[in-house]
Amino acid sequence: MTATARDALTVEYIAGLAPVIPVVVIDDLDDAVPLARALVRGGLPAIEVTLRTQPALAAIERIAAEVEGAVVGAGTITTTGQIADALAAGARFLVSPGATPTLLDGLQDSGVPFLPGTATPSDLVALIERGITHAKLFPAEVVGGVKALKAFSGPFPQLRFCPTGGINAANAPDYLALPNVACVGGSWMVSRDLERVENAAREALGLK
Ligand SMILES: O=C(O)C(=O)C[C@H](O)[C@H](O)COP(=O)(O)O
């Protein structure tokens, strides 16, 4: 299935595009399109651009406009104002490091798929109260990682996770083997060497 720019996407679709969502920090706007192309060539089309840097929104706009096959999202969403900015730039999905009721309201109103950041059982209950089915676990390796996700599968069988934070090619398979993990997020395959990016992306595809 190929998504065109006007399709309404689901979170299942975003999380199912590849085993890994690359997390990209753009310092130089000119890096955005070549980097996204290398990731798409390597087989990782869902790309999260973090809103941590000044060129991030422009990078999302360029990737959305110029990189065929990419499904670009915005990460590091911590305010509802950023949601509007990200959507205006062309973000197709949203990722946050944490979630408050205000932020969850904004994410639910956005009309695009989102992965709200969670770390605790109470965070997860707050999602269930709203009918949200997918969560980011962040920072995954710090807040219990694979053990936490195994423990969450008991009381929260309806939730699927995209753990992010401290994940790499070595530990990703342990996460991806869990039934409640839809995909993982991480920056490990991203560097300025585009050939390496493409190869690392291709390797990431084989992790599941
Ligand atoms: O800024 C955000 O909202 C984030 O999503 C943080 C990212 O999850 C991590 O920076 C990625 O983690 P690493 O793979 O350990 O680099």
The ligand as a Gaussian input file, in Angstrom:
#p B3LYP/6-31G(d) Opt

LIG

0 1
 O       13.125000      14.467000      21.052000
 C       12.284000      13.578000      21.148000
 O       11.082000      13.740000      21.276000
 C       12.688000      12.249000      21.070000
 O       11.967000      11.492000      20.504000
 C       13.940000      11.854000      21.618000
 C       14.341000      10.659000      20.836000
 O       13.480000       9.633000      21.142000
 C       15.682000      10.273000      21.106000
 O       16.574000      11.316000      20.892000
 C       16.071000       9.145000      20.234000
 O       16.772000       8.373000      21.030000
 P       18.188000       7.827000      20.638000
 O       17.935000       6.780000      19.594000
 O       18.681000       7.273000      21.928000
 O       18.989000       8.995000      20.122000

